[in-house]
Amino acid sequence: MSNFVSSFVNFEIPNWFDHQHLTGMLRGIEKEGLRVKPDGFLAQTPHPAKLGSKLTHPFITTDYSESLLELITDPKTSPKETLNMLRQLHLLVYQGMPEGELMWPLSMPCMLSSNDEDIPLADYGSSNTGKLKTLYRSGLGIRYGRRMQTIAGLHYNLSFGDDLFAAWQEKTPAAQNLTLTEFKNDKYLGLIRNFKRLTSLVLYLLGASPSVCPCFLAGREHDLERLNDSTYYRPTATSLRMGKLGYTNSVQEQLDIRYNNLPEYIKGLRRAIQTPHESFEKLGLDDADGNPIQINNHILQIENEYYSPIRPKQIAMSGETPTEALERRGIAYVEFRAIDLDPYSDVGIRLSSACFLEVMALYCLLNDSPDLLPEEEEALAINLERVVNEGRREGLNIINNGEEQSLESWMLMHLDRMQPLAELFDAHYGGNDYRAAVALMQGKASHPESTISAQVNADSKRLGSLWQLGFTLAEQHRDALLQQTLSPNAQAKYEVLAEKSILQQAEIESAETEDFMEFLQQYR
């Protein structure tokens, strides 16, 4: 393990960088959440009509299942604005949902029926695009089981302003022959590699899934312990969602998709989409009646099937794949994906967590970021598994630059180095939200009992089960949200959007002339 190139050594803020370079920074959130019935079982009702068309609505859609809502904010100029919009979307959902239904506040589902077919696939209507979206979800279900697809999480999307990159490029003699887009691509990929090096820190500090309901484990081998009759857990786990029981996939572990330059990343992803996989070939493309059950039998059906804790992103135009968008226009923003829902927040994330993620993103961006090669990836995977399963265990070590180091001292070292960046953020935005966020995380690093995952276990014990905790918090959040109101303007704007989205879907469907099977053949 000794031949790692050290990263994060002697970090200092570059002398050219000041808080003005944070101008132009944008952030947005995508947040998933299951709709559940009053008894806690998964809602079987269709996506509420009042919320508009999930095919065309820009802010309210579904993820895997008809019951798995996905709420998407616009990019905003501050974290508070982003959380405000996310709260508005939650309020709209509660105004539009059938009476008694709740939004489940935990990442891990509860009260699933033992039959996978009771988890309804999201239905996007009769257009070919809509049917393809549903077919993709059918493929995920037969490949990995529908249960795994009911896990919910939150994506924090972040971009920095062009002024930052332009000033940086000017100070970098070796970068003078690059276009600004090429320079940004390099720097964003450096951020991504460093974030992967620090994912364990995020899982310890923000992980909120140390336990699961027994129904989630039905038919699966596991070595969890019983917290009580209706909850399985690991006493010092942080985020089972990010471990072997959650969003992982043994097929993808062998992919070797690298983030050292953009052409290499795109090539790796496309190779996975074009390569058949034996176990998926055995499943077949169609059922006994000739109806398609997966888009193809390749390692990935589409690019979004690739599970990674962080992704480079570019907004795709109509008819464009994610890698085509990246290839043509470069990286526009990064998507932080390793984030559990915070069950104690009515919108799944607190301001302190958002501010911490932004400080950490800047820390990852400004630090040196050597190439990330398979040997280091293996060590990072070991760290991740340790922190997922026993991150709060006293004396836990992780591997850092090839050496064993205590998790606590490693976390405190990085958080200490982030403090000056938090000061810059506060200088830029005013107030002390960012410094307070880093200080809060320093406290959690030294006191495992103050982490969200520890709180979830303690409250599950106190209330009698994880389900009871989820249900209690869901009711509290609903009541708090419904006490708020939207301004008449905002209410009218969202109502118009919902109606418009339904019309747009109808237009797409009525303009469709091609048979779906022909469309699918071409797509394949």
C-alpha positions as CSV (number, residue, x, y, z in Angstrom):
1,M,0.0,0.0,0.0
2,S,3.0,2.3,0.2
3,N,3.0,3.7,-3.3
4,F,0.1,6.1,-3.0
5,V,0.6,9.6,-4.1
6,S,-0.3,11.6,-0.9
7,S,-3.3,13.9,-1.2
8,F,-4.4,16.8,1.1
9,V,-0.8,17.4,2.3
10,N,-0.2,20.8,3.9
11,F,-3.3,22.5,2.5
12,E,-3.2,26.3,2.3
13,I,-5.7,28.6,0.6
14,P,-4.1,29.8,-2.6
15,N,-2.9,33.5,-2.2
16,W,-4.9,34.6,-5.2
17,F,-8.2,33.3,-3.8
18,D,-10.6,35.4,-1.8
19,H,-14.3,35.3,-0.9
20,Q,-15.2,37.3,-4.1
21,H,-14.4,34.1,-6.1
22,L,-17.4,32.5,-4.5
23,T,-19.6,34.8,-6.6
24,G,-21.6,32.9,-9.2
25,M,-21.7,29.7,-7.1
26,L,-25.0,27.8,-7.5
27,R,-26.6,24.9,-5.7
28,G,-29.7,22.8,-6.1
29,I,-31.2,19.7,-4.4
30,E,-32.9,16.6,-5.6
31,K,-34.7,14.8,-2.8
32,E,-36.4,11.5,-2.8
33,G,-39.1,10.3,-0.4
34,L,-41.6,7.5,-0.3
35,R,-45.3,8.1,0.0
36,V,-46.7,5.8,2.7
37,K,-50.2,5.0,3.9
38,P,-51.4,5.8,7.5
39,D,-50.4,2.3,8.5
40,G,-46.9,2.9,7.2
41,F,-47.1,0.5,4.2
42,L,-46.1,1.8,0.8
43,A,-48.8,3.9,-0.9
44,Q,-50.4,2.1,-3.8
45,T,-52.2,5.2,-5.2
46,P,-51.0,6.8,-8.4
47,H,-48.9,9.9,-8.4
48,P,-51.3,12.7,-7.2
49,A,-52.9,14.4,-10.2
50,K,-52.8,17.8,-8.4
51,L,-48.9,17.6,-8.6
52,G,-49.0,17.6,-12.4
53,S,-47.2,15.2,-14.9
54,K,-44.2,13.4,-13.6
55,L,-42.9,13.1,-17.2
56,T,-42.8,16.9,-17.8
57,H,-43.0,18.7,-14.4
58,P,-39.7,20.5,-13.8
59,F,-39.7,20.2,-10.0
60,I,-42.0,17.3,-8.9
61,T,-41.6,13.9,-10.3
62,T,-41.0,10.3,-9.3
63,D,-37.9,8.2,-9.1
64,Y,-38.0,4.4,-9.3
65,S,-41.5,3.7,-8.0
66,E,-44.9,5.4,-8.5
67,S,-44.7,5.9,-4.7
68,L,-41.2,7.4,-4.6
69,L,-41.4,11.1,-5.0
70,E,-38.5,13.2,-6.3
71,L,-38.5,16.9,-5.6
72,I,-36.0,19.1,-7.6
73,T,-35.2,22.7,-6.8
74,D,-33.9,25.3,-9.2
75,P,-30.2,26.2,-8.9
76,K,-30.1,29.0,-6.3
77,T,-27.5,31.6,-5.1
78,S,-27.6,30.5,-1.4
79,P,-28.3,27.4,0.6
80,K,-31.1,29.1,2.5
81,E,-32.9,29.9,-0.8
82,T,-32.5,26.3,-1.9
83,L,-33.9,24.9,1.3
84,N,-36.8,27.4,1.1
85,M,-37.8,26.2,-2.4
86,L,-37.4,22.6,-1.2
87,R,-39.8,23.4,1.7
88,Q,-42.3,24.9,-0.8
89,L,-42.3,21.7,-2.8
90,H,-42.9,19.6,0.3
91,L,-45.8,21.8,1.2
92,L,-47.3,21.4,-2.3
93,V,-46.9,17.6,-2.0
94,Y,-48.9,17.6,1.2
95,Q,-51.5,19.8,-0.3
96,G,-51.8,17.4,-3.2
97,M,-51.5,13.9,-1.6
98,P,-54.5,11.8,-0.7
99,E,-55.6,12.4,2.9
100,G,-53.7,10.4,5.5
101,E,-50.7,9.7,3.2
102,L,-47.3,10.7,4.6
103,M,-43.8,11.3,3.2
104,W,-41.5,8.8,4.8
105,P,-38.6,10.7,6.4
106,L,-36.0,7.9,6.5
107,S,-33.7,6.7,3.7
108,M,-34.5,3.0,4.4
109,P,-38.1,2.0,3.7
110,C,-40.3,0.3,6.2
111,M,-43.4,-1.9,6.0
112,L,-42.8,-3.3,2.5
113,S,-44.9,-6.3,1.5
114,S,-43.1,-9.5,1.0
115,N,-44.1,-9.4,-2.7
116,D,-41.8,-7.3,-4.9
117,E,-44.7,-6.8,-7.3
118,D,-46.5,-4.7,-4.6
119,I,-43.8,-2.0,-5.3
120,P,-45.4,-0.2,-8.3
121,L,-43.1,1.0,-11.1
122,A,-43.3,4.6,-11.9
123,D,-45.7,5.1,-14.9
124,Y,-44.9,7.9,-17.2
125,G,-47.7,7.5,-19.7
126,S,-48.1,6.2,-23.2
127,S,-45.3,8.1,-25.1
128,N,-42.3,6.2,-26.2
129,T,-40.1,8.3,-23.9
130,G,-42.4,7.6,-21.0
131,K,-42.6,3.8,-21.7
132,L,-38.8,3.7,-22.0
133,K,-38.5,5.3,-18.5
134,T,-40.8,2.6,-17.1
135,L,-38.9,-0.2,-18.9
136,Y,-35.6,1.0,-17.4
137,R,-37.2,0.7,-14.0
138,S,-38.5,-2.8,-14.9
139,G,-34.9,-3.7,-15.8
140,L,-33.6,-2.5,-12.4
141,G,-36.3,-4.5,-10.7
142,I,-35.4,-7.8,-12.3
143,R,-31.7,-7.2,-12.0
144,Y,-31.5,-6.1,-8.3
145,G,-35.0,-6.5,-6.9
146,R,-37.5,-3.7,-6.5
147,R,-36.9,-3.5,-2.7
148,M,-33.4,-2.0,-3.2
149,Q,-34.9,0.6,-5.4
150,T,-37.2,2.0,-2.7
151,I,-34.2,3.3,-0.8
152,A,-34.3,7.2,-0.8
153,G,-31.5,9.7,-0.7
154,L,-30.6,13.3,-1.4
155,H,-28.4,14.8,-4.1
156,Y,-26.7,18.1,-3.5
157,N,-25.7,19.7,-6.8
158,L,-23.0,22.4,-6.8
159,S,-21.2,24.6,-9.3
160,F,-18.7,27.4,-8.9
161,G,-18.7,30.6,-11.0
162,D,-16.5,31.0,-14.1
163,D,-14.7,33.9,-12.5
164,L,-13.1,31.5,-10.0
165,F,-11.8,29.2,-12.8
166,A,-10.7,32.1,-15.0
167,A,-8.6,33.7,-12.1
168,W,-7.2,30.3,-11.3
169,Q,-6.2,29.5,-14.9
170,E,-4.5,32.9,-15.2
171,K,-2.3,31.9,-12.2
172,T,-1.5,28.4,-13.6
173,P,1.2,28.6,-16.3
174,A,0.7,25.0,-17.3
175,A,-2.9,25.7,-18.2
176,Q,-2.5,28.6,-20.6
177,N,-3.0,26.4,-23.7
178,L,-6.3,25.0,-22.3
179,T,-9.8,26.4,-23.0
180,L,-11.7,27.5,-19.9
181,T,-14.0,24.5,-20.4
182,E,-11.0,22.1,-20.4
183,F,-9.5,23.8,-17.3
184,K,-12.9,23.6,-15.5
185,N,-13.2,19.9,-16.4
186,D,-9.8,19.2,-14.9
187,K,-10.6,21.1,-11.7
188,Y,-14.1,19.6,-11.3
189,L,-12.6,16.1,-11.7
190,G,-10.0,16.9,-9.1
191,L,-12.8,17.9,-6.8
192,I,-14.6,14.5,-7.5
193,R,-11.4,12.5,-6.8
194,N,-10.9,14.3,-3.5
195,F,-14.6,13.9,-2.6
196,K,-14.2,10.1,-3.2
197,R,-11.2,10.2,-0.8
198,L,-13.3,11.9,1.8
199,T,-16.6,10.0,1.3
200,S,-16.1,8.2,4.7
201,L,-16.2,11.6,6.4
202,V,-19.6,12.4,4.9
203,L,-21.0,9.0,5.8
204,Y,-19.9,9.4,9.5
205,L,-21.1,13.0,9.8
206,L,-24.4,12.8,7.8
207,G,-25.1,9.0,7.7
208,A,-28.6,8.4,9.1
209,S,-29.4,4.7,8.2
210,P,-27.8,2.5,10.9
211,S,-30.8,0.2,11.0
212,V,-33.5,-1.4,8.9
213,C,-37.0,-2.9,9.2
214,P,-37.1,-6.7,8.9
215,C,-39.2,-6.6,5.7
216,F,-36.2,-5.0,3.9
217,L,-34.1,-8.0,4.7
218,A,-36.7,-10.6,3.5
219,G,-34.9,-13.3,1.5
220,R,-31.4,-11.7,1.9
221,E,-28.4,-12.9,3.8
222,H,-27.2,-10.4,6.4
223,D,-25.3,-10.3,9.7
224,L,-27.3,-7.5,11.4
225,E,-28.3,-7.7,15.0
226,R,-31.7,-7.3,16.5
227,L,-32.3,-3.9,18.1
228,N,-35.7,-5.3,19.1
229,D,-38.5,-7.4,17.5
230,S,-39.1,-5.0,14.7
231,T,-35.7,-3.5,13.9
232,Y,-32.3,-4.9,12.8
233,Y,-29.2,-2.8,13.2
234,R,-25.5,-2.5,13.7
235,P,-24.8,-0.8,17.0
236,T,-22.1,1.5,15.6
237,A,-23.2,1.7,11.9
238,T,-23.6,5.1,10.1
239,S,-25.1,4.5,6.7
240,L,-26.2,1.0,5.7
241,R,-27.8,2.6,2.7
242,M,-24.2,3.1,1.3
243,G,-23.0,-0.4,2.2
244,K,-23.5,-3.9,0.9
245,L,-27.2,-4.0,2.0
246,G,-28.0,-0.7,0.3
247,Y,-27.2,0.8,-3.1
248,T,-24.4,-1.4,-4.1
249,N,-24.0,-3.7,-6.9
250,S,-21.3,-6.4,-7.3
251,V,-21.5,-6.2,-11.1
252,Q,-20.4,-2.6,-11.1
253,E,-17.5,-3.1,-8.6
254,Q,-15.4,-4.5,-11.5
255,L,-16.1,-1.6,-13.9
256,D,-13.0,0.5,-13.3
257,I,-14.6,3.8,-14.3
258,R,-12.0,6.4,-13.6
259,Y,-12.1,10.2,-13.0
260,N,-8.6,11.3,-14.0
261,N,-9.7,13.0,-17.2
262,L,-13.1,13.5,-18.9
263,P,-12.5,11.4,-22.1
264,E,-11.4,8.5,-19.9
265,Y,-14.5,8.8,-17.7
266,I,-16.8,9.0,-20.7
267,K,-15.1,6.0,-22.4
268,G,-15.4,3.9,-19.2
269,L,-19.1,4.7,-18.8
270,R,-19.9,4.0,-22.5
271,R,-18.0,0.7,-22.4
272,A,-20.3,-0.5,-19.5
273,I,-23.4,0.5,-21.6
274,Q,-22.1,-1.5,-24.6
275,T,-20.9,-4.6,-22.8
276,P,-23.4,-7.5,-22.3
277,H,-23.4,-9.2,-18.9
278,E,-23.9,-12.9,-18.5
279,S,-26.4,-12.8,-15.6
280,F,-28.5,-10.1,-17.3
281,E,-28.4,-12.1,-20.6
282,K,-29.9,-15.0,-18.7
283,L,-32.9,-12.8,-17.6
284,G,-33.8,-12.3,-21.2
285,L,-35.0,-9.1,-22.9
286,D,-38.7,-10.1,-23.0
287,D,-41.1,-12.0,-20.9
288,A,-43.0,-15.1,-22.1
289,D,-45.6,-12.9,-23.9
290,G,-42.9,-11.0,-25.8
291,N,-43.2,-7.8,-23.7
292,P,-39.8,-6.2,-23.0
293,I,-38.6,-6.4,-19.4
294,Q,-35.3,-4.6,-19.6
295,I,-33.8,-2.1,-22.1
296,N,-30.8,-4.3,-22.9
297,N,-28.7,-7.0,-21.2
298,H,-25.6,-4.9,-20.8
299,I,-23.7,-4.1,-17.6
300,L,-25.6,-0.8,-17.6
301,Q,-28.9,-0.3,-19.4
302,I,-28.3,3.5,-19.4
303,E,-25.7,5.8,-18.0
304,N,-27.8,6.7,-14.9
305,E,-27.7,3.1,-13.7
306,Y,-24.1,3.7,-12.6
307,Y,-24.1,4.1,-8.8
308,S,-21.3,6.5,-7.7
309,P,-21.1,8.7,-4.6
310,I,-20.5,11.7,-6.8
311,R,-20.9,12.4,-10.6
312,P,-19.9,15.1,-13.1
313,K,-22.9,16.5,-14.7
314,Q,-24.0,18.7,-17.7
315,I,-27.6,19.5,-18.5
316,A,-28.6,17.3,-21.4
317,M,-30.6,18.7,-24.3
318,S,-33.6,16.8,-25.7
319,G,-32.4,13.5,-27.2
320,E,-29.0,13.8,-25.8
321,T,-27.4,11.2,-23.4
322,P,-25.5,12.4,-20.2
323,T,-22.1,11.5,-21.7
324,E,-22.9,13.3,-25.0
325,A,-23.7,16.4,-23.0
326,L,-20.5,16.1,-21.1
327,E,-18.4,15.5,-24.2
328,R,-19.9,18.5,-26.0
329,R,-20.1,21.1,-23.3
330,G,-17.9,19.9,-20.4
331,I,-18.8,19.6,-16.7
332,A,-21.4,22.2,-15.6
333,Y,-21.8,21.0,-12.0
334,V,-21.1,18.1,-9.6
335,E,-23.7,15.9,-8.0
336,F,-23.0,14.8,-4.4
337,R,-24.9,11.6,-4.0
338,A,-23.7,9.9,-0.8
339,I,-26.2,11.7,1.4
340,D,-28.8,10.0,3.5
341,L,-32.1,11.7,4.3
342,D,-31.9,13.5,7.6
343,P,-35.1,12.2,9.3
344,Y,-35.1,15.0,11.8
345,S,-35.5,17.7,9.1
346,D,-38.9,18.3,7.5
347,V,-37.1,18.5,4.1
348,G,-34.5,15.8,4.6
349,I,-31.4,18.1,5.1
350,R,-30.5,20.8,7.6
351,L,-28.9,24.1,6.7
352,S,-25.8,23.0,8.7
353,S,-25.3,19.9,6.5
354,A,-25.7,22.0,3.3
355,C,-23.2,24.6,4.5
356,F,-20.7,21.8,5.5
357,L,-21.0,20.1,2.1
358,E,-20.2,23.4,0.4
359,V,-17.1,24.0,2.5
360,M,-16.0,20.5,1.9
361,A,-16.6,20.9,-1.9
362,L,-14.4,24.0,-2.0
363,Y,-11.8,22.1,0.1
364,C,-11.8,19.2,-2.4
365,L,-11.6,21.7,-5.3
366,L,-8.6,23.8,-4.1
367,N,-6.5,20.9,-2.8
368,D,-4.1,19.0,-5.0
369,S,-5.8,15.9,-6.4
370,P,-3.5,13.3,-7.8
371,D,-4.9,10.6,-10.2
372,L,-7.1,8.1,-8.5
373,L,-6.0,4.6,-9.4
374,P,-7.4,1.1,-8.7
375,E,-5.1,0.4,-5.7
376,E,-6.2,3.6,-3.9
377,E,-9.9,2.9,-4.9
378,E,-9.6,-0.5,-3.1
379,A,-8.3,1.1,0.1
380,L,-11.2,3.7,-0.1
381,A,-13.7,0.9,-0.5
382,I,-12.3,-0.8,2.6
383,N,-12.6,2.6,4.5
384,L,-16.2,3.0,3.3
385,E,-17.2,-0.5,4.4
386,R,-15.6,0.1,7.9
387,V,-17.4,3.4,8.3
388,V,-20.7,2.2,7.0
389,N,-20.8,-0.8,9.4
390,E,-18.9,0.5,12.5
391,G,-18.1,4.2,12.0
392,R,-19.0,5.1,15.5
393,R,-16.9,2.3,17.1
394,E,-14.3,3.6,19.5
395,G,-10.7,3.3,18.2
396,L,-11.8,2.6,14.6
397,N,-9.0,3.0,12.1
398,I,-9.1,3.7,8.4
399,I,-6.4,3.6,5.7
400,N,-4.9,7.0,4.9
401,N,-2.1,7.1,2.2
402,G,-1.4,3.5,2.7
403,E,-1.1,3.7,6.6
404,E,-3.7,2.8,9.3
405,Q,-4.9,6.0,11.1
406,S,-7.6,6.6,13.6
407,L,-10.8,7.7,12.0
408,E,-11.3,10.5,14.6
409,S,-7.9,12.1,14.1
410,W,-8.2,11.9,10.3
411,M,-11.6,13.6,10.4
412,L,-10.5,16.3,12.8
413,M,-7.4,17.0,10.7
414,H,-9.6,17.7,7.6
415,L,-12.3,19.6,9.5
416,D,-9.6,21.8,11.1
417,R,-8.2,22.6,7.6
418,M,-11.7,23.5,6.4
419,Q,-12.2,26.2,9.0
420,P,-10.5,29.0,7.1
421,L,-12.7,28.2,4.1
422,A,-15.8,28.4,6.3
423,E,-14.6,31.9,7.3
424,L,-14.4,32.9,3.6
425,F,-18.0,31.6,3.0
426,D,-19.3,33.6,5.9
427,A,-17.4,36.7,4.7
428,H,-19.1,36.3,1.4
429,Y,-22.7,35.5,2.5
430,G,-22.7,37.3,5.8
431,G,-23.6,35.7,9.2
432,N,-21.8,32.6,10.6
433,D,-23.7,29.6,9.2
434,Y,-20.6,28.1,7.6
435,R,-18.3,28.4,10.6
436,A,-21.1,27.1,12.9
437,A,-21.6,24.1,10.5
438,V,-17.9,23.1,10.6
439,A,-17.8,23.6,14.4
440,L,-20.8,21.3,14.7
441,M,-19.1,18.6,12.6
442,Q,-16.0,18.9,14.7
443,G,-18.2,18.1,17.7
444,K,-19.7,15.1,16.0
445,A,-16.2,13.8,15.0
446,S,-15.2,13.7,18.7
447,H,-18.6,12.6,20.1
448,P,-20.1,9.7,18.1
449,E,-23.2,9.8,20.3
450,S,-24.1,13.2,18.8
451,T,-24.2,11.9,15.2
452,I,-27.6,11.5,13.4
453,S,-27.0,7.7,13.2
454,A,-26.6,7.4,17.0
455,Q,-29.7,9.5,17.5
456,V,-31.7,7.2,15.1
457,N,-30.7,4.2,17.1
458,A,-31.4,5.8,20.5
459,D,-34.8,7.1,19.4
460,S,-35.8,3.7,17.8
461,K,-35.0,2.0,21.2
462,R,-37.0,4.6,23.1
463,L,-40.0,4.5,20.8
464,G,-40.0,0.7,20.3
465,S,-38.9,0.5,16.6
466,L,-37.4,2.2,13.6
467,W,-40.9,2.2,12.1
468,Q,-42.4,4.0,15.1
469,L,-39.6,6.6,14.9
470,G,-40.2,7.1,11.1
471,F,-44.0,7.4,11.6
472,T,-43.7,9.8,14.5
473,L,-41.3,12.1,12.6
474,A,-43.4,11.9,9.4
475,E,-46.5,13.1,11.3
476,Q,-44.5,15.9,13.0
477,H,-43.1,17.1,9.6
478,R,-46.5,17.0,7.9
479,D,-48.1,19.0,10.7
480,A,-45.3,21.6,10.7
481,L,-45.4,21.9,6.9
482,L,-49.1,22.3,6.7
483,Q,-49.0,25.2,9.2
484,Q,-47.1,27.1,6.5
485,T,-48.6,28.8,3.5
486,L,-47.3,29.8,0.1
487,S,-47.7,33.3,-1.1
488,P,-50.7,33.7,-3.5
489,N,-48.2,34.3,-6.3
490,A,-46.2,31.2,-5.6
491,Q,-49.3,29.1,-5.2
492,A,-50.7,30.3,-8.5
493,K,-47.3,29.8,-10.2
494,Y,-47.1,26.2,-9.1
495,E,-50.7,25.5,-10.0
496,V,-50.1,26.8,-13.6
497,L,-46.9,24.7,-13.8
498,A,-48.8,21.5,-12.8
499,E,-51.6,22.2,-15.4
500,K,-49.0,23.1,-18.1
501,S,-47.0,19.9,-17.4
502,I,-50.2,17.8,-18.0
503,L,-50.8,19.5,-21.3
504,Q,-47.2,19.0,-22.3
505,Q,-47.4,15.3,-21.7
506,A,-50.7,15.1,-23.7
507,E,-49.0,16.9,-26.6
508,I,-46.0,14.5,-26.5
509,E,-48.4,11.5,-26.5
510,S,-50.6,12.8,-29.3
511,A,-47.6,13.6,-31.6
512,E,-46.3,10.1,-31.2
513,T,-46.5,8.0,-34.4
514,E,-43.7,5.4,-34.0
515,D,-44.6,2.0,-32.5
516,F,-42.8,1.5,-29.1
517,M,-41.2,-1.8,-30.2
518,E,-39.7,-0.1,-33.3
519,F,-38.6,2.8,-31.1
520,L,-36.9,0.4,-28.7
521,Q,-35.2,-1.5,-31.4
522,Q,-33.6,1.7,-32.6
523,Y,-32.7,2.7,-29.1
524,R,-31.0,-0.6,-28.5
